[in-house]
Amino acid sequence: MSDLIYFPSFEPENEKWLKFSLLYLNEFRPIIPESGRDDISDTYKFIRDETDLINPLTPKYIYGESASIKSIEELEKILENPERYQTQFLNINKWKEENNWRYLIYSEKFSYVFEDFCIQNNLGIKRNKGLLVSESVGYIFMQNFANEISNQTNSSIITDSKKFEAYDSYKNIQNLEISSTHQLAESVINLKIPLNIKDIELSNIINFRNEHRELIKEFQDSLEKIEQKPNDISALKFIGEFDNIYNTSMQKIISISGGVIGTSFNIYSSLEDGILDFGELSSIGGELIATGYGIKEIIDETRNKRKCVKYFANLKILQ
């Protein structure tokens, strides 16, 4: 999966989304300028420092310059005909009310022309670290900013914000493949963990991630492969595919092992646990070498899936 550029804020407001991210995302990249590196919660700092989930992206001026121009053009259209955009935005008339200016766009993200436009049109006010605007104006800018980064770095954008879904749909910025993968991941995890994820301590999820990093990566890889298939797949079907792995593998082993199934299964188990190397098979007996190589093909074929099964098994103890 390509880099995931997170917007519009530095950190998710939804703790549930953050917990799920720890359980299945390799990483995501919030856009955090140097002047904002300390403007995050202690919990978020801890996750940033103790896991590999959060990989902050420092904005470049070239992205902000382009996003500034596109945002100005967009805001001009909305302000000229606000009635056309009532479906995408509520209370456009309140964008110019100072008591609604609560979103800070940091100076490193925009050009002076955007600042001048917002001040001249009474959409915001200059503050020490940037420009204070309404949440809607801030979202419009950050969507354009994230999209510029995405277009120029071959990455995807991701958000947990639900407030501007109509606008996202209007702009057609949602990556449907990314969105469906995350929905599938959350559904699968919900079916496998013993508790509602909101009842699991964040510290336990952080520890789980750090202890099972390789398995999480295999789970993510498996999700991506499933999503490449032409037909939609439900969480239950996804889990079912992995629940059948051992049965299928054993049937294949039996079919190639003949009368030495006991020894062959020991080989299979040892290989799975990383105990036995194929270079050692000759010491077991020449008659088993062919069988051993047959088992190797099966193990290579199902290795990633077996790691995914192991990930599911470990999720069951998360509480």
Residue pairs with C-beta under 8 A, 6 or more apart in sequence:
1 26
1 156
1 178
1 181
1 220
1 224
2 154
2 155
2 156
3 27
3 29
3 153
3 155
3 156
4 25
4 27
4 28
4 29
4 155
4 156
4 157
4 158
4 178
5 28
5 29
5 31
5 57
5 146
5 149
5 150
5 153
5 155
5 156
5 157
5 158
6 12
6 28
6 29
6 30
6 31
6 146
6 157
6 158
6 159
7 30
7 31
7 142
7 143
7 145
7 146
7 157
7 158
7 159
8 103
8 138
8 139
8 142
8 143
8 146
8 159
8 161
9 30
10 30
10 31
10 32
10 36
10 39
10 40
10 44
11 18
11 30
11 40
11 41
11 44
12 18
12 21
12 160
13 160
13 161
14 160
15 198
15 202
16 197
16 198
17 160
18 47
18 202
19 197
19 198
19 200
19 202
19 205
20 182
20 185
20 186
20 189
20 197
21 28
21 53
22 47
22 51
22 53
22 205
22 206
22 208
22 209
23 185
23 189
23 205
23 208
23 209
23 216
23 315
24 182
24 185
24 186
24 189
24 216
24 219
24 220
24 223
25 53
25 220
26 52
26 216
26 217
26 220
27 52
27 53
27 54
27 55
28 53
28 54
28 55
28 158
29 54
29 55
29 56
29 57
29 155
30 54
30 56
30 57
31 56
31 57
31 59
31 109
31 142
31 145
31 146
31 149
32 40
32 56
32 57
32 58
33 58
33 59
33 106
33 107
33 108
33 109
34 58
34 108
35 106
35 107
35 108
35 129
36 106
36 129
37 56
40 48
43 202
44 54
46 206
47 53
47 54
47 206
48 54
48 56
50 206
50 210
51 206
51 209
51 210
52 213
53 209
57 149
58 108
59 106
59 108
59 109
59 145
59 149
61 108
61 111
62 152
63 109
63 145
63 148
63 149
63 152
64 108
64 109
64 110
64 111
64 145
65 111
66 144
66 148
67 109
67 110
67 141
67 144
67 145
67 147
67 148
68 110
68 111
68 113
68 114
68 141
69 111
69 113
69 114
70 144
70 148
71 114
71 140
71 141
71 144
72 113
72 114
72 117
74 140
74 144
75 117
75 121
75 123
75 137
75 140
78 84
78 85
78 89
78 92
79 92
79 121
82 92
82 93
85 92
86 92
87 166
87 170
88 164
88 166
88 167
88 170
89 136
89 164
89 167
92 136
94 100
94 134
95 123
95 133
95 134
95 136
95 137
96 121
96 122
96 123
97 134
98 125
100 134
100 135
101 124
101 125
101 132
101 133
101 134
102 132
102 134
102 135
103 132
103 133
103 134
103 135
103 137
103 138
103 139
104 127
104 129
104 130
104 131
104 132
104 138
105 124
105 130
105 131
105 132
105 133
105 138
105 141
105 142
106 129
106 130
107 129
107 130
107 131
108 130
109 130
109 141
109 142
109 145
110 130
110 131
110 141
114 131
114 141
115 126
115 131
117 123
118 124
118 131
118 133
118 137
119 125
119 126
123 133
123 134
123 137
124 131
124 132
124 133
124 134
124 137
125 131
125 132
126 132
133 141
135 163
136 164
139 161
139 163
139 164
139 167
140 167
143 157
143 164
143 167
143 168
143 171
143 173
146 157
147 157
147 173
149 155
149 157
150 156
150 157
156 175
156 178
157 173
157 175
158 175
158 178
158 182
159 168
168 174
177 227
180 227
180 232
181 223
181 224
181 227
184 223
184 226
184 227
184 233
184 235
184 238
185 219
185 220
185 223
187 234
187 235
188 235
188 238
188 239
189 197
189 315
190 197
190 235
191 235
191 236
191 239
192 239
192 312
192 315
192 316
193 200
193 315
193 316
193 318
194 316
194 317
194 318
194 319
195 318
195 319
200 318
200 319
204 318
204 319
205 318
208 314
208 318
209 216
212 311
212 314
214 307
215 307
215 308
215 310
215 311
215 314
216 311
218 304
218 307
218 308
218 311
219 307
219 308
219 311
221 304
222 242
222 304
222 305
222 308
223 238
226 233
226 238
226 241
239 312
241 305
242 305
242 308
242 309
242 312
243 309
245 302
245 305
245 306
245 309
246 306
246 309
248 302
249 268
249 298
249 299
249 302
250 265
252 298
253 261
253 264
253 265
253 268
253 294
253 295
253 298
254 261
256 291
256 294
256 295
257 264
257 265
257 291
257 294
257 295
258 291
260 287
260 288
260 291
263 284
263 288
264 288
264 291
264 292
264 295
267 276
267 281
267 284
267 288
267 291
267 292
267 295
268 295
268 298
268 299
270 276
271 278
271 295
271 296
271 299
272 299
272 306
278 292
278 293
278 296
281 288
281 289
281 292
281 293
282 289
284 292
